Amino acid sequence: MSKGKLSVVFIGTPEFSCPSLEKLAEKEKVVAVVTQPDKPRGRGKKISPPPVKVKALQKNIPVYQPGNLNKLCFLEKIEKLRPDLIVVVAFGKILPGKLLNIPKFFPINLHPSLLPKYRGPAPVPWAIIKGEKYTGITVQKMTEKVDEGEIILQKKVPIAANDTSDSLSKKLSHIGAEALIEAIDLIKKGKIDLRPQVGKASYAPKIKKDMGKINWEKSAREIHNLVRGLNSFPGAFTEFFYRERFYSLKIWETEILENFSNNKKGMPGSVVKIIKDRGFIVKTGKGYLLVKKVQLPGKSKIDAYDFIKGYHVKEGFALGG
């Protein structure tokens, strides 16, 4: 049992990690932050720090950015801090056992799914792509086996019909930050009740750009979930033929039209109706999808109706390449 503040080494990288670092810095003593090295980002490939580094420096917390987590000089620095806890939130790399064995208590991890479902690096987009109605967060005791540790606590979170990976990640990051504090409070009070993961495990692999290509033979529901799940990275896309060449078109926002019917013949991927100021309706393998927001390569996102006007798209226009 501990009455005072615990000394914590925080390990994380993206924006998702920042609410947790913020809360921990308020409640406990964060003695160091470990994050990935600065990397080129954006169109200009400018070298930029990870969001967690920016947040840590704002709070005057020492930052370590090791290229190799197994290096003795790095491990010795963490050992000298004598942390009570190591807290990991979306770091992006597997941590070595030597690092996990350093804290007085044990390392804990915040994972944005209801483990054992969606273990791995991309649980949020895959939950949406697979059409889940619920997801959640898990605070677990870390082991060297990725996302297989005993559960400290879980919070179930509904996935809204209009949630994207971006919006759901933001929601889970704040719920997760609160859950971390709750879990650490249990540790401090000696009331922690570790329980094994139960149920069928599933894996959420890293999202790759080519996963975004739309197969219009699939149902409107499946395509809609793909669009939501890959928003804001890397984006679902299709192709179209215009003036003797193929173009790529990212699709950022869609709507399933449950009650729409159409008597005109057409292959999946064909534009069957244009709705002024709203977008265009595409036939799928099962049902119809209203495309509302799109983006051409090197351009900004635009309303789908503006795309229709700019490219003189008519009913019968084919998507898919």
Secondary structure by P-SEA (a helix, b strand, c coil): ccccbbbbbbbbbcccaaaaaaaaaaccccccccccccccccccccccccaaaaaaaaaccccccccccccaaaaaaaaaacccbbbbcccccccccccccccccbbbbbbcccccccccccaaaaaaaaccccccccccccccccccccccbbbbbbbcccccaaaaaaaaaaaaaaaaaaaaaaaaaccbbbbccccbbbbbcccccccccccccccaaaaaaaaaaacccccccbbbbcccbbbbbbbcbbbbbccccccccccccccccccccbbbbbbcccbbbbbccccccccccccaaaaaaaacccccccccc
